[in-house]
Amino acid sequence: MLLFSVTFSSEDKDNSSYHLVGVIEHIGPSTRSGHMVAYVRPNQEQPHGGPSPWYCASDTNIRQVSLEEVLKCEASLFFYERIGG
C-alpha cells in the first residue's frame, strides 16, 4: 500500500473571500472500491436573491439536495470560487 502526505499552501494577499461550489464524496469500503458522488451548486443568480440550490450527481442520477445533506457528507475534495477580487 502506498501512503503519502502532501501539503499545499498559498498566500492570499488580497484577503479574498470564497464560497463553496462543489464537493466530492467517496462512498465505499476503501480507495480501491466504492463510488464517487459530486455535490455541485450552479453559479446563477436566483430570482428571489437567495442562494442557488445544491445538486447531487451520481452516475446517471442528478437530484436537488439540501445544504444540510451536503454538509453531512464525508467529503474527499472541495471546490471553491473566489468572490470579487
Wavefront OBJ file of the C-alpha trace (Angstrom):
o trace
v 0.000 0.000 0.000
v 1.308 3.436 -0.937
v 0.848 6.140 1.677
v 1.900 9.727 1.199
v 1.252 13.149 2.580
v 1.256 16.371 0.606
v 0.843 19.849 1.999
v -0.369 22.638 -0.257
v -0.444 26.240 0.807
v -0.938 29.604 -0.771
v -0.869 33.144 0.471
v -3.980 35.250 -0.032
v -2.533 38.746 -0.248
v -5.896 40.339 -1.076
v -7.902 38.833 1.829
v -10.268 37.361 -0.745
v -13.491 35.631 0.206
v -14.556 32.277 -1.184
v -17.737 30.258 -1.283
v -18.126 26.534 -1.653
v -19.364 25.432 -5.089
v -18.580 21.713 -5.165
v -17.822 18.697 -3.004
v -16.693 15.192 -3.969
v -17.548 12.302 -1.649
v -16.202 8.759 -1.865
v -18.668 6.163 -0.635
v -17.243 2.698 -0.106
v -15.010 0.467 1.959
v -11.655 1.539 0.506
v -9.937 3.774 -2.026
v -9.830 0.805 -4.418
v -13.562 0.205 -4.368
v -16.624 2.305 -3.909
v -18.415 5.109 -5.629
v -17.794 8.826 -6.150
v -20.618 11.350 -5.743
v -20.438 15.038 -6.662
v -22.382 17.795 -4.935
v -22.452 20.961 -7.026
v -24.047 24.372 -6.914
v -24.532 26.289 -10.163
v -23.240 29.816 -10.316
v -26.531 31.509 -11.091
v -28.370 34.463 -9.637
v -31.643 33.394 -8.075
v -34.782 35.420 -8.835
v -35.519 35.917 -5.134
v -31.904 36.800 -4.311
v -31.281 33.688 -2.195
v -28.523 31.129 -2.572
v -28.539 28.772 -5.544
v -29.661 25.181 -4.873
v -27.329 22.212 -4.472
v -27.446 19.118 -6.682
v -26.104 15.608 -6.169
v -24.716 13.872 -9.276
v -24.244 10.122 -9.076
v -23.719 8.228 -12.352
v -26.965 8.755 -14.305
v -28.945 10.317 -11.451
v -28.963 14.049 -10.678
v -31.222 15.332 -7.931
v -31.625 18.517 -5.942
v -30.463 18.211 -2.322
v -30.474 20.372 0.760
v -27.440 22.205 2.095
v -27.750 20.011 5.200
v -27.175 16.879 3.083
v -24.076 18.445 1.523
v -22.701 19.425 4.941
v -23.261 15.896 6.306
v -21.290 14.133 3.580
v -17.787 12.815 4.224
v -16.012 14.984 1.676
v -12.821 13.966 -0.106
v -12.374 17.120 -2.170
v -13.749 20.673 -2.056
v -14.132 23.251 -4.837
v -14.296 26.961 -4.045
v -14.955 30.056 -6.094
v -13.361 33.385 -5.236
v -15.830 36.189 -4.596
v -14.772 39.500 -6.087
v -11.114 40.481 -6.332
l 1 2 3 4 5 6 7 8 9 10 11 12 13 14 15 16 17 18 19 20 21 22 23 24 25 26 27 28 29 30 31 32 33 34 35 36 37 38 39 40 41 42 43 44 45 46 47 48 49 50 51 52 53 54 55 56 57 58 59 60 61 62 63 64 65 66 67 68 69 70 71 72 73 74 75 76 77 78 79 80 81 82 83 84 85
